Amino acid sequence: MSPALHASPGTPAPLDVVYTWVDGTQSDYQALLRGHAPDARALNPERFRDPAGMLRHSLRALETFFPAAGRVFLVTARPQFPDWLVRDHPRLRVVHHDEFFDDPAALPTFNSNVIESFLHRLPGLGARCLYFNDDYFLGAPVTPADFIAPDGRPKVFGTLCGETSRHRLRERRLLTFSHLEHGPLLIDRALWAAALATEPAALADLRRHRFRQPDDLRPDRLYRHHLLAQRLGAVEPCWRYLRYARFLKLTDRPEKLARQLARLRAARPKFFCLNDDLGPRPHPASLAAVAEFLAGYFPHPSSFERDLSG
């Protein structure tokens, strides 16, 4: 059991936040990507782009709605670093994959499942952290109690009723619940490592996959399963979770997309995900709708942004 579940009384350490991000538009990254891609499907731009500056706005949301958060770790491929980011921000650390992967053969990787399988090794990360993809957002004020149960156990989202079936541990299964799985995840590093240790063969196989594959082991699903099976996690049932969380698949239909985004802004959920399903060449009006939504919801720059106007 994680030491965090038996922590001594007192003020808990702030929760660090981990983001995974990459800019797939950079020419050197494109060359690397194309040099390793086994087929055209592996080049799906939806997996490697940041439409409308989502990371920038997710950090705005974090600072607005969870000001008590600890440090921010931005995980990306070397040598990437967003040009708008404050490099010497005291609460920021940019960590490239080669700094925490303990298996050099896994690099370079373009597989988010592989990256997630090493997250517990991030140097300097707290015992517990919140994990965000760059398309995850906070839409209303949150506190640690939104992620941690009163007894100290991590809340487990993405479950119907606390099920412990193992059939959903892979990337693709006939029955999926994407709308329940795309949101901030509280990671207890010791428990994350313990979950991975239960599937050594599948983990080794996963780390040989430079691109996502249908048979990939999903570390996030394995972690949830481990927490539930060992009763180390507190179930947050879907009927409760969906009261304050939303999942929106962004499609390239500008008018419909604008209506969906307007409804999302009116709902102001605590968590939401804007999942890129815009296709290879989105209509400018679709991108404009997303950019307008983000700028309207999160208008104030965060302390992580530097002024590029000059």
C-alpha positions as CSV (number, residue, x, y, z in Angstrom):
1,M,0.0,0.0,0.0
2,S,1.2,3.5,-0.8
3,P,2.8,5.4,2.0
4,A,0.6,8.3,1.0
5,L,-2.4,6.4,2.4
6,H,-0.8,6.5,5.8
7,A,0.6,10.1,5.8
8,S,1.0,11.8,9.1
9,P,-1.5,14.6,10.0
10,G,-0.7,18.1,8.8
11,T,-0.9,20.1,5.6
12,P,-0.5,17.8,2.6
13,A,2.0,18.7,-0.1
14,P,0.4,20.6,-3.1
15,L,-0.5,18.3,-6.0
16,D,2.0,18.6,-8.8
17,V,0.5,18.6,-12.4
18,V,1.9,16.6,-15.3
19,Y,1.1,17.5,-18.9
20,T,2.1,15.5,-22.0
21,W,2.4,17.6,-25.2
22,V,4.1,17.7,-28.5
23,D,4.1,20.1,-31.5
24,G,3.8,17.9,-34.5
25,T,4.0,20.8,-36.9
26,Q,7.7,21.3,-36.4
27,S,9.8,20.2,-39.4
28,D,12.3,18.2,-37.4
29,Y,9.6,16.3,-35.6
30,Q,7.7,15.7,-38.9
31,A,10.9,14.2,-40.4
32,L,11.4,12.0,-37.4
33,L,7.8,10.9,-37.5
34,R,7.8,10.1,-41.1
35,G,11.1,8.2,-40.8
36,H,9.6,5.8,-38.3
37,A,5.9,5.6,-39.4
38,P,5.0,2.1,-40.6
39,D,2.0,3.4,-42.6
40,A,-0.1,6.4,-43.4
41,R,-2.4,5.8,-40.4
42,A,0.4,6.4,-38.0
43,L,0.7,9.9,-39.3
44,N,-2.7,10.9,-38.2
45,P,-2.2,14.6,-37.3
46,E,-4.9,14.6,-34.7
47,R,-2.4,12.8,-32.4
48,F,0.4,15.3,-32.8
49,R,-1.0,18.8,-33.0
50,D,-2.3,21.4,-30.6
51,P,-5.2,23.1,-32.4
52,A,-6.0,26.6,-31.1
53,G,-3.3,26.5,-28.4
54,M,-5.0,24.1,-26.1
55,L,-2.0,23.7,-23.7
56,R,-1.7,27.4,-23.2
57,H,-5.4,27.6,-22.3
58,S,-5.3,24.5,-20.1
59,L,-2.6,26.2,-18.1
60,R,-4.8,29.3,-17.8
61,A,-7.6,27.1,-16.6
62,L,-5.3,25.4,-14.1
63,E,-4.1,28.7,-12.6
64,T,-7.6,30.1,-12.5
65,F,-9.5,27.2,-11.1
66,F,-6.8,25.4,-9.1
67,P,-4.4,28.0,-7.8
68,A,-3.3,25.6,-5.0
69,A,-1.7,23.3,-7.5
70,G,2.0,22.6,-7.1
71,R,4.7,22.4,-9.8
72,V,3.9,21.9,-13.5
73,F,5.9,19.2,-15.4
74,L,5.6,19.4,-19.1
75,V,6.6,16.1,-20.8
76,T,7.6,16.4,-24.4
77,A,10.1,15.2,-27.1
78,R,13.5,16.7,-27.2
79,P,14.3,19.5,-28.1
80,Q,10.7,20.9,-28.0
81,F,9.7,23.8,-25.8
82,P,6.7,26.0,-26.5
83,D,7.9,29.4,-27.7
84,W,5.3,31.2,-25.5
85,L,6.3,29.4,-22.3
86,V,8.3,31.2,-19.6
87,R,11.5,29.1,-19.5
88,D,12.6,30.1,-16.0
89,H,9.2,29.9,-14.3
90,P,9.9,28.7,-10.7
91,R,7.0,26.2,-10.8
92,L,7.7,24.8,-14.2
93,R,9.9,22.0,-15.4
94,V,10.1,20.8,-19.0
95,V,11.2,17.2,-19.1
96,H,12.2,15.4,-22.3
97,H,11.5,11.8,-22.8
98,D,15.2,10.8,-22.6
99,E,15.4,12.3,-19.1
100,F,13.2,9.7,-17.5
101,F,12.9,6.7,-19.8
102,D,15.0,3.9,-18.4
103,D,14.8,1.9,-21.6
104,P,16.7,3.7,-24.4
105,A,15.3,1.2,-27.0
106,A,11.9,2.7,-26.5
107,L,13.0,6.1,-28.0
108,P,12.0,7.8,-30.1
109,T,8.3,7.1,-29.3
110,F,5.2,8.6,-30.8
111,N,2.9,6.5,-28.5
112,S,1.2,8.2,-25.6
113,N,0.7,4.8,-23.9
114,V,4.5,4.2,-23.9
115,I,5.1,7.7,-22.4
116,E,2.5,7.1,-19.7
117,S,4.2,3.9,-18.7
118,F,7.3,5.9,-17.6
119,L,5.5,8.8,-15.9
120,H,6.2,7.5,-12.4
121,R,9.9,8.0,-13.1
122,L,9.7,11.7,-13.6
123,P,12.6,13.2,-11.5
124,G,11.5,15.4,-8.7
125,L,7.8,14.7,-9.0
126,G,5.8,14.5,-5.8
127,A,4.4,11.3,-4.4
128,R,1.0,12.2,-5.9
129,C,0.2,14.3,-9.0
130,L,-2.5,15.1,-11.4
131,Y,-2.1,13.9,-14.9
132,F,-3.5,16.0,-17.8
133,N,-3.4,15.6,-21.5
134,D,-3.1,18.9,-23.2
135,D,-6.8,18.8,-24.3
136,Y,-8.0,18.5,-20.7
137,F,-9.4,21.6,-19.0
138,L,-10.7,22.7,-15.6
139,G,-13.9,24.7,-16.2
140,A,-14.8,25.6,-12.6
141,P,-13.0,25.8,-9.2
142,V,-11.6,22.5,-7.9
143,T,-9.8,21.4,-4.7
144,P,-7.8,18.3,-3.8
145,A,-11.1,16.8,-2.5
146,D,-12.3,16.5,-6.1
147,F,-9.6,13.9,-6.7
148,I,-9.0,12.4,-3.2
149,A,-11.6,10.7,-1.0
150,P,-12.0,11.7,2.6
151,D,-10.1,8.5,3.6
152,G,-7.1,9.5,1.5
153,R,-7.7,7.1,-1.4
154,P,-7.6,8.3,-5.0
155,K,-11.0,8.8,-6.6
156,V,-11.4,6.4,-9.6
157,F,-13.2,8.0,-12.5
158,G,-14.0,6.2,-15.7
159,T,-15.9,3.4,-14.2
160,L,-19.6,2.5,-14.4
161,C,-20.1,0.9,-11.0
162,G,-16.6,0.0,-9.7
163,E,-16.1,-2.9,-12.1
164,T,-12.8,-4.8,-11.9
165,S,-13.0,-6.7,-15.3
166,R,-9.6,-7.0,-17.1
167,H,-11.1,-7.1,-20.6
168,R,-10.7,-3.3,-21.1
169,L,-7.0,-3.0,-20.3
170,R,-6.0,-2.8,-24.0
171,E,-6.1,0.2,-26.4
172,R,-9.2,-1.0,-28.3
173,R,-12.1,-3.1,-27.2
174,L,-15.6,-3.4,-28.6
175,L,-16.9,-1.7,-25.4
176,T,-15.3,1.6,-24.7
177,F,-16.3,4.5,-22.5
178,S,-14.2,7.4,-23.8
179,H,-16.5,10.0,-22.3
180,L,-15.6,8.6,-18.8
181,E,-11.9,8.3,-19.3
182,H,-10.9,11.7,-20.7
183,G,-10.2,13.8,-17.6
184,P,-7.6,14.6,-15.0
185,L,-6.3,11.5,-13.3
186,L,-4.8,11.5,-9.8
187,I,-1.6,9.3,-10.0
188,D,-0.1,7.9,-6.8
189,R,3.4,7.1,-8.1
190,A,3.9,4.0,-5.9
191,L,0.5,2.6,-6.9
192,W,1.1,3.4,-10.6
193,A,4.4,1.5,-10.4
194,A,2.8,-1.4,-8.6
195,A,0.0,-1.6,-11.2
196,L,2.6,-1.8,-14.1
197,A,4.5,-4.5,-12.2
198,T,1.5,-6.8,-12.5
199,E,1.8,-7.0,-16.3
200,P,5.6,-7.2,-17.0
201,A,5.2,-9.1,-20.3
202,A,2.5,-6.8,-21.7
203,L,4.5,-3.7,-20.5
204,A,7.6,-4.9,-22.3
205,D,5.6,-5.5,-25.4
206,L,4.0,-2.1,-25.2
207,R,7.3,-0.3,-25.1
208,R,8.3,-1.9,-28.4
209,H,5.4,-0.1,-30.1
210,R,6.6,3.3,-31.4
211,F,3.0,4.1,-32.5
212,R,-0.3,3.3,-30.8
213,Q,-1.6,-0.1,-31.7
214,P,-5.0,-1.8,-30.9
215,D,-3.3,-4.4,-28.6
216,D,-1.4,-1.8,-26.5
217,L,-1.6,-2.1,-22.8
218,R,-3.2,1.1,-21.5
219,P,-1.4,2.2,-18.3
220,D,-4.3,4.4,-17.2
221,R,-6.8,1.6,-17.4
222,L,-4.4,-0.8,-15.7
223,Y,-4.0,1.7,-12.9
224,R,-7.7,2.1,-12.4
225,H,-8.2,-1.7,-12.5
226,H,-5.4,-2.1,-9.9
227,L,-6.9,0.5,-7.6
228,L,-10.4,-1.1,-7.8
229,A,-9.2,-4.7,-7.5
230,Q,-7.0,-4.0,-4.5
231,R,-9.6,-1.6,-3.0
232,L,-7.0,1.1,-3.0
233,G,-9.3,3.5,-4.9
234,A,-12.6,5.2,-4.1
235,V,-15.2,4.7,-6.8
236,E,-16.7,7.8,-8.2
237,P,-19.7,6.3,-10.1
238,C,-20.4,7.5,-13.6
239,W,-23.8,9.0,-12.7
240,R,-22.1,11.3,-10.3
241,Y,-19.0,12.0,-12.4
242,L,-21.1,13.0,-15.4
243,R,-22.8,15.7,-13.4
244,Y,-19.5,17.8,-13.5
245,A,-17.5,16.4,-16.4
246,R,-17.9,16.6,-20.1
247,F,-16.3,15.0,-23.2
248,L,-16.7,16.8,-26.5
249,K,-15.4,15.3,-29.7
250,L,-14.4,18.2,-32.0
251,T,-15.7,17.5,-35.5
252,D,-15.2,19.5,-38.7
253,R,-18.7,20.8,-38.9
254,P,-18.4,24.5,-37.9
255,E,-22.0,25.4,-37.2
256,K,-22.7,22.3,-35.1
257,L,-19.3,22.7,-33.3
258,A,-20.1,26.3,-32.4
259,R,-23.4,25.2,-30.9
260,Q,-21.8,22.4,-28.9
261,L,-19.1,24.7,-27.6
262,A,-21.8,27.3,-26.6
263,R,-23.6,24.6,-24.6
264,L,-20.4,23.6,-22.9
265,R,-19.6,27.1,-21.9
266,A,-23.1,27.5,-20.4
267,A,-22.7,24.2,-18.4
268,R,-19.3,25.2,-16.9
269,P,-18.3,21.7,-15.8
270,K,-15.4,21.2,-13.4
271,F,-13.6,19.0,-16.0
272,F,-13.9,18.8,-19.8
273,C,-12.0,17.4,-22.7
274,L,-11.9,18.8,-26.3
275,N,-10.9,15.7,-28.2
276,D,-9.5,16.5,-31.7
277,D,-11.5,14.7,-34.4
278,L,-11.2,17.5,-36.9
279,G,-9.6,15.4,-39.6
280,P,-6.4,16.1,-41.6
281,R,-7.3,19.6,-42.9
282,P,-9.9,21.3,-40.7
283,H,-12.1,24.0,-42.0
284,P,-10.8,27.4,-40.8
285,A,-14.2,28.1,-39.3
286,S,-13.9,25.0,-37.1
287,L,-10.6,26.1,-35.8
288,A,-11.9,29.6,-35.3
289,A,-14.8,28.3,-33.3
290,V,-12.5,26.4,-31.0
291,A,-10.1,29.4,-30.6
292,E,-13.0,31.7,-29.9
293,F,-14.4,29.4,-27.2
294,L,-11.0,29.0,-25.5
295,A,-10.2,32.7,-25.6
296,G,-13.7,33.5,-24.2
297,Y,-13.6,30.9,-21.4
298,F,-10.0,31.6,-20.4
299,P,-9.2,35.2,-21.4
300,H,-6.4,36.0,-18.9
301,P,-2.8,34.9,-19.6
302,S,-1.3,32.7,-16.9
303,S,2.0,33.3,-15.3
304,F,3.5,30.6,-17.5
305,E,3.0,32.7,-20.6
306,R,5.5,35.2,-21.9
307,D,4.5,38.2,-23.9
308,L,5.3,37.6,-27.6
309,S,3.8,40.9,-28.9
310,G,7.1,42.7,-28.8
